[in-house]
Amino acid sequence: MDVSPRRPRDWIVDSLLFGFAVGFGLFTASVRMPILHLMPHPALFHLDQVLGVAGCAAIWWRRRHPTGLALVLVVVSAWSELIAGATIVALFNVAVHRPPRVTAGVFGLSVLSCVVFVVLRPDPVDPGGAVFLLGTSIYGMATGWGMVIHHRRQLAASRRDREAQMATEVRLRAEQAQLQAREAIAREMHDVLGHRLSLLSVHAGALEFRPDAPPDDVARAAKIIRESAHQALQDLRDVIGVLRAPVRELPQPTLAEVGRLTEESARAGMRVTLTEQVEGEVPGLTGRTGYRIVQEGLTNARKHAPGAEVAVSVSGAPEAGLTVEVRNTPPPGEPAVHPGGQGLTGLAERVALAGGTLSHGGRPDGGWVLRAWLPWPA
């Protein structure tokens, strides 16, 4: 039931339909007036006019009770012919606003009313069959037109729903892509800055615990701190540059830079050795992931096992895959503290995205080992 207030467009439509019903009734009355004396009960024509006026007035309530109004008018039209215009409007209204099953039922009743009308009100001029065909044809056209409008509105509503659903999906995909980008940037910042800041911490700690160190050692440590801080700022600028320019990719190192990574750690005072047995050129994703594994392993060794010996091993070949291992001995004088922060979690995600496997844990001698295998297609 439509109880919303009429808009200007609704008033125009209702007025046109009311005018059609009145005009159709007047046309029918004008046709009947010359042959009124031939009808068996001419006085009933005046009652028919009253019913026609009442049916036209009822058109203004078509929005509130479309089905009920149509049923009443169809039943009355089984006797009254001047109410036919209002009945046509009611059938059209039901077809527009109600499901096809309801429309079909009301139209079927209108066909039956045409049969009853031919029996109760035989035309003195036209044969009953012609009157029946004319009535059902007009009712059928009104009903069919209304059903066309009904289906067009359904298609338009379905299209709007699809557009809204697509907009929601686009928004969700954008949010997911944004979340993935944030996670990628967070991993980069952790890997890059964590390594640089751990180097700064090592050298700053050395200066703190050795205030009487020779001036050359102090100068060398200060130089390394300055260079590490400068490099950390440069790495941070690269990441921020990616945020400001979405079309760029995150700056990514390669496996060939693992040597430089271990040299930096050695200059910071770590006892680190590197063993490389790599045959051929490592693919980009595999090489970048291998570099991050070594970087995370060295950072964790500096933080959780200061003073321990660290051995880095990188080996592999096409089809056999790339194996990266970082292991350290227990730190001198104290038990090793095994890492369990976000770094290993992010590293596991990297390795999984590259299609590899990652394992880590304590060694029988109290040390720690970080090992990964990455696929290397031929």
C-alpha positions as CSV (number, residue, x, y, z in Angstrom):
1,M,0.0,0.0,0.0
2,D,1.5,3.4,-1.1
3,V,0.8,6.0,1.6
4,S,3.5,8.4,0.7
5,P,2.4,12.0,-0.2
6,R,1.9,12.7,-3.9
7,R,4.7,14.5,-5.7
8,P,3.9,17.0,-8.5
9,R,4.6,14.2,-11.1
10,D,2.1,11.9,-9.3
11,W,-0.6,14.6,-9.4
12,I,0.0,14.9,-13.1
13,V,-0.2,11.2,-13.8
14,D,-3.3,10.7,-11.6
15,S,-5.0,13.7,-13.3
16,L,-4.3,12.2,-16.7
17,L,-5.6,8.8,-15.8
18,F,-8.7,10.4,-14.2
19,G,-9.2,12.4,-17.4
20,F,-8.9,9.2,-19.5
21,A,-11.5,7.4,-17.3
22,V,-13.9,10.3,-17.6
23,G,-13.3,10.7,-21.3
24,F,-13.8,7.0,-22.0
25,G,-17.1,7.0,-20.0
26,L,-18.4,10.1,-21.8
27,F,-17.5,8.5,-25.1
28,T,-19.4,5.4,-24.2
29,A,-22.4,7.4,-23.0
30,S,-22.4,9.4,-26.3
31,V,-22.5,6.2,-28.3
32,R,-25.3,4.8,-26.2
33,M,-27.5,7.9,-26.2
34,P,-28.9,7.5,-29.9
35,I,-29.9,3.9,-29.3
36,L,-31.2,4.3,-25.8
37,H,-34.8,3.6,-26.9
38,L,-33.7,0.2,-28.2
39,M,-32.4,-1.0,-24.8
40,P,-34.7,-3.2,-22.8
41,H,-34.4,-1.0,-19.7
42,P,-33.5,2.6,-20.6
43,A,-33.9,3.8,-17.0
44,L,-30.9,1.6,-15.9
45,F,-28.8,3.9,-18.1
46,H,-29.0,6.6,-15.4
47,L,-27.8,4.1,-12.7
48,D,-25.0,3.2,-15.0
49,Q,-24.0,6.9,-15.2
50,V,-23.9,7.1,-11.4
51,L,-21.7,4.0,-11.2
52,G,-19.4,5.5,-13.9
53,V,-18.9,8.7,-12.0
54,A,-18.2,6.8,-8.7
55,G,-15.7,4.6,-10.5
56,C,-13.9,7.6,-11.9
57,A,-13.7,9.2,-8.5
58,A,-12.3,6.0,-7.0
59,I,-9.3,6.5,-9.4
60,W,-7.8,8.9,-6.8
61,W,-7.4,6.0,-4.4
62,R,-5.6,3.7,-6.8
63,R,-2.3,4.2,-5.1
64,R,-3.5,3.1,-1.7
65,H,-5.5,0.0,-2.7
66,P,-4.6,-1.0,-6.2
67,T,-5.7,-4.6,-6.1
68,G,-8.9,-4.1,-4.0
69,L,-10.0,-1.2,-6.3
70,A,-9.4,-3.2,-9.4
71,L,-11.4,-6.2,-8.1
72,V,-14.4,-4.0,-7.2
73,L,-14.4,-2.2,-10.5
74,V,-14.0,-5.5,-12.5
75,V,-17.0,-7.0,-10.7
76,V,-19.1,-3.9,-11.2
77,S,-18.1,-3.8,-14.9
78,A,-19.8,-7.1,-15.4
79,W,-23.0,-5.0,-15.5
80,S,-22.0,-1.4,-15.9
81,E,-20.4,-0.3,-19.2
82,L,-19.8,3.3,-18.3
83,I,-17.4,2.2,-15.6
84,A,-15.2,0.6,-18.2
85,G,-12.7,3.5,-18.4
86,A,-12.1,3.4,-14.6
87,T,-11.7,-0.4,-14.9
88,I,-9.1,0.0,-17.6
89,V,-7.1,2.4,-15.4
90,A,-7.4,0.0,-12.5
91,L,-6.1,-3.0,-14.5
92,F,-3.2,-0.9,-15.7
93,N,-2.4,0.2,-12.2
94,V,-2.4,-3.3,-10.8
95,A,-0.1,-4.5,-13.7
96,V,2.4,-1.6,-12.8
97,H,2.5,-2.0,-9.1
98,R,1.8,-5.7,-8.3
99,P,3.5,-9.0,-9.2
100,P,2.6,-10.7,-12.5
101,R,0.7,-13.5,-10.6
102,V,-1.7,-11.0,-9.0
103,T,-2.0,-9.2,-12.4
104,A,-2.9,-12.4,-14.2
105,G,-5.6,-13.2,-11.6
106,V,-7.2,-9.8,-11.9
107,F,-7.1,-9.9,-15.7
108,G,-8.7,-13.4,-15.7
109,L,-11.5,-12.0,-13.6
110,S,-11.9,-9.2,-16.1
111,V,-12.3,-11.7,-18.9
112,L,-15.0,-13.4,-16.9
113,S,-16.8,-10.1,-16.3
114,C,-16.8,-9.5,-20.1
115,V,-18.6,-12.9,-20.5
116,V,-21.1,-11.9,-17.8
117,F,-21.7,-8.5,-19.3
118,V,-22.5,-10.0,-22.7
119,V,-25.1,-12.2,-21.1
120,L,-26.6,-9.6,-18.8
121,R,-26.4,-6.6,-21.1
122,P,-26.9,-7.9,-24.7
123,D,-26.2,-5.1,-27.2
124,P,-29.2,-4.3,-29.4
125,V,-26.9,-3.5,-32.4
126,D,-23.6,-5.3,-32.1
127,P,-23.3,-9.1,-31.7
128,G,-22.2,-10.4,-28.3
129,G,-19.0,-12.0,-29.7
130,A,-17.8,-8.7,-31.1
131,V,-18.5,-6.9,-27.8
132,F,-16.6,-9.7,-25.9
133,L,-13.6,-9.5,-28.1
134,L,-13.5,-5.7,-28.0
135,G,-13.7,-5.6,-24.2
136,T,-11.0,-8.3,-23.6
137,S,-8.8,-6.7,-26.2
138,I,-8.9,-3.3,-24.5
139,Y,-8.4,-4.9,-21.0
140,G,-5.5,-7.0,-22.4
141,M,-3.8,-3.9,-23.9
142,A,-4.0,-2.0,-20.7
143,T,-2.8,-5.0,-18.7
144,G,0.1,-5.7,-21.1
145,W,1.2,-2.1,-21.1
146,G,1.2,-2.0,-17.3
147,M,3.3,-5.2,-17.2
148,V,5.9,-3.7,-19.6
149,I,6.3,-0.7,-17.3
150,H,6.4,-3.1,-14.2
151,H,9.3,-5.1,-15.8
152,R,11.1,-2.0,-16.9
153,R,11.0,-0.6,-13.3
154,Q,12.3,-4.0,-12.0
155,L,15.2,-3.9,-14.5
156,A,16.0,-0.3,-13.5
157,A,15.9,-1.3,-9.8
158,S,18.1,-4.3,-10.4
159,R,20.6,-2.2,-12.3
160,R,20.7,0.3,-9.4
161,D,21.3,-2.6,-7.0
162,R,24.1,-4.0,-9.2
163,E,25.7,-0.6,-9.4
164,A,25.5,-0.2,-5.6
165,Q,26.9,-3.6,-5.1
166,M,29.7,-2.9,-7.6
167,A,30.5,0.3,-5.8
168,T,30.7,-1.5,-2.5
169,E,33.0,-4.2,-4.0
170,V,35.2,-1.5,-5.5
171,R,35.4,0.2,-2.1
172,L,36.2,-3.0,-0.3
173,R,38.9,-3.9,-2.9
174,A,40.4,-0.4,-2.5
175,E,40.4,-0.8,1.3
176,Q,42.0,-4.3,1.0
177,A,44.7,-3.0,-1.4
178,Q,45.4,-0.1,1.0
179,L,45.7,-2.5,3.9
180,Q,48.1,-4.7,1.9
181,A,50.1,-1.6,0.9
182,R,50.3,-0.5,4.6
183,E,51.5,-4.0,5.6
184,A,54.1,-4.0,2.9
185,I,55.4,-0.6,3.9
186,A,55.4,-1.6,7.6
187,R,57.5,-4.7,6.7
188,E,59.9,-2.6,4.7
189,M,60.3,0.0,7.5
190,H,60.8,-2.8,10.1
191,D,63.4,-4.6,7.9
192,V,65.3,-1.5,6.8
193,L,65.2,0.7,9.9
194,G,65.5,-2.2,12.3
195,H,68.9,-3.2,10.7
196,R,70.2,0.3,10.7
197,L,69.1,1.2,14.2
198,S,70.6,-2.0,15.6
199,L,74.0,-1.0,14.1
200,L,73.6,2.4,15.7
201,S,72.8,0.8,19.1
202,V,75.9,-1.5,18.9
203,H,78.3,1.4,18.2
204,A,76.7,3.8,20.7
205,G,76.8,1.0,23.3
206,A,80.5,0.5,22.7
207,L,81.2,4.2,23.2
208,E,79.2,4.2,26.4
209,F,81.0,1.3,27.9
210,R,84.5,2.4,26.7
211,P,84.7,6.1,27.6
212,D,88.5,5.7,27.7
213,A,88.8,4.2,24.3
214,P,91.6,5.6,22.0
215,P,90.7,8.7,20.0
216,D,91.0,6.7,16.7
217,D,88.5,4.1,17.9
218,V,86.1,6.8,19.0
219,A,86.4,8.6,15.7
220,R,85.9,5.4,13.8
221,A,82.8,4.5,15.8
222,A,81.5,8.0,15.5
223,K,82.0,7.8,11.7
224,I,80.1,4.5,11.5
225,I,77.3,5.9,13.6
226,R,77.1,9.0,11.3
227,E,77.1,6.8,8.2
228,S,74.5,4.4,9.6
229,A,72.2,7.3,10.7
230,H,72.6,8.9,7.2
231,Q,71.8,5.6,5.5
232,A,68.8,5.1,7.8
233,L,67.4,8.5,6.9
234,Q,68.0,7.8,3.2
235,D,66.1,4.5,3.5
236,L,63.3,6.3,5.4
237,R,63.1,9.0,2.6
238,D,62.8,6.2,0.0
239,V,59.8,4.6,1.8
240,I,58.2,8.0,2.3
241,G,58.7,8.7,-1.4
242,V,56.7,5.6,-2.2
243,L,53.9,6.9,0.0
244,R,53.9,10.2,-1.9
245,A,54.1,8.6,-5.3
246,P,51.7,5.5,-5.5
247,V,52.9,4.5,-9.0
248,R,56.4,3.7,-7.7
249,E,57.4,0.5,-6.1
250,L,59.1,0.0,-2.8
251,P,62.9,0.1,-3.0
252,Q,64.1,-3.5,-3.0
253,P,67.6,-4.9,-2.6
254,T,69.0,-8.0,-4.3
255,L,70.8,-11.1,-3.1
256,A,74.0,-9.6,-4.5
257,E,74.0,-7.1,-1.7
258,V,74.2,-9.7,1.1
259,G,78.0,-9.3,1.1
260,R,77.7,-5.6,1.9
261,L,75.1,-6.4,4.6
262,T,77.6,-8.7,6.4
263,E,80.4,-6.2,5.9
264,E,78.4,-3.6,7.7
265,S,77.7,-6.0,10.6
266,A,81.4,-6.8,10.7
267,R,82.4,-3.2,10.9
268,A,79.9,-2.9,13.8
269,G,81.9,-5.4,15.7
270,M,80.0,-8.6,15.0
271,R,81.9,-11.8,14.3
272,V,80.2,-12.8,11.1
273,T,81.2,-15.1,8.3
274,L,79.5,-15.4,4.9
275,T,79.5,-18.5,2.7
276,E,78.0,-18.2,-0.8
277,Q,77.5,-21.1,-3.3
278,V,75.0,-19.7,-5.8
279,E,75.0,-21.0,-9.3
280,G,73.4,-18.6,-11.8
281,E,71.4,-15.4,-11.6
282,V,68.8,-15.5,-8.8
283,P,65.2,-14.4,-9.8
284,G,64.1,-11.0,-8.4
285,L,61.5,-12.1,-5.9
286,T,63.7,-15.0,-4.6
287,G,66.8,-12.8,-4.3
288,R,64.9,-10.0,-2.5
289,T,63.4,-12.5,0.0
290,G,66.8,-14.1,0.6
291,Y,68.3,-10.7,1.4
292,R,65.5,-9.9,3.9
293,I,66.1,-13.3,5.6
294,V,69.8,-12.5,6.1
295,Q,69.0,-9.0,7.2
296,E,66.5,-10.2,9.8
297,G,68.8,-12.9,11.0
298,L,71.7,-10.5,11.6
299,T,69.4,-7.9,13.3
300,N,68.1,-10.6,15.7
301,A,71.6,-11.8,16.4
302,R,72.8,-8.3,17.3
303,K,69.8,-7.7,19.5
304,H,69.3,-11.1,21.3
305,A,72.8,-12.6,21.2
306,P,75.4,-9.8,21.4
307,G,79.0,-11.0,21.0
308,A,78.0,-14.4,19.5
309,E,79.5,-15.8,16.4
310,V,77.2,-15.6,13.4
311,A,77.5,-17.7,10.2
312,V,75.5,-16.8,7.1
313,S,75.1,-19.5,4.4
314,V,73.5,-18.9,1.0
315,S,73.5,-21.7,-1.5
316,G,71.3,-22.8,-4.4
317,A,70.8,-23.4,-8.1
318,P,68.0,-23.4,-10.6
319,E,65.4,-26.1,-9.9
320,A,67.1,-27.0,-6.6
321,G,66.0,-23.8,-5.0
322,L,67.7,-21.2,-2.8
323,T,68.6,-22.1,0.8
324,V,69.4,-19.3,3.3
325,E,70.6,-20.0,6.8
326,V,71.7,-17.7,9.6
327,R,72.9,-19.3,12.8
328,N,74.7,-18.0,15.8
329,T,76.4,-19.5,18.9
330,P,75.3,-18.6,22.4
331,P,76.4,-15.1,23.5
332,P,79.5,-15.2,25.8
333,G,78.7,-15.2,29.5
334,E,74.8,-15.3,29.2
335,P,72.1,-17.4,27.7
336,A,70.7,-16.4,24.4
337,V,67.3,-14.7,24.3
338,H,65.3,-16.2,21.5
339,P,63.5,-13.6,19.4
340,G,59.7,-13.8,19.0
341,G,58.6,-10.4,17.8
342,Q,56.9,-9.1,14.7
343,G,60.1,-9.4,12.6
344,L,59.9,-13.2,12.2
345,T,56.1,-13.0,11.6
346,G,56.6,-10.5,8.7
347,L,59.5,-12.6,7.4
348,A,57.3,-15.7,7.4
349,E,54.7,-13.8,5.3
350,R,57.4,-12.8,2.9
351,V,58.6,-16.4,2.5
352,A,55.1,-17.7,2.1
353,L,54.4,-15.1,-0.7
354,A,57.5,-16.3,-2.5
355,G,56.3,-19.9,-2.2
356,G,59.0,-21.0,0.2
357,T,59.3,-22.4,3.7
358,L,60.8,-20.9,6.9
359,S,61.9,-22.5,10.1
360,H,63.7,-21.1,13.2
361,G,64.5,-22.3,16.7
362,G,67.1,-23.0,19.3
363,R,70.1,-25.2,18.7
364,P,71.3,-27.9,21.1
365,D,74.4,-25.8,22.1
366,G,72.2,-22.9,23.1
367,G,72.5,-21.0,19.9
368,W,69.9,-20.0,17.4
369,V,69.2,-20.9,13.7
370,L,67.1,-19.3,11.1
371,R,66.7,-21.3,7.9
372,A,64.6,-20.8,4.7
373,W,64.1,-22.5,1.4
374,L,62.9,-20.6,-1.6
375,P,61.9,-21.9,-5.0
376,W,64.1,-21.2,-8.0
377,P,62.5,-22.1,-11.3
378,A,64.8,-23.2,-14.1
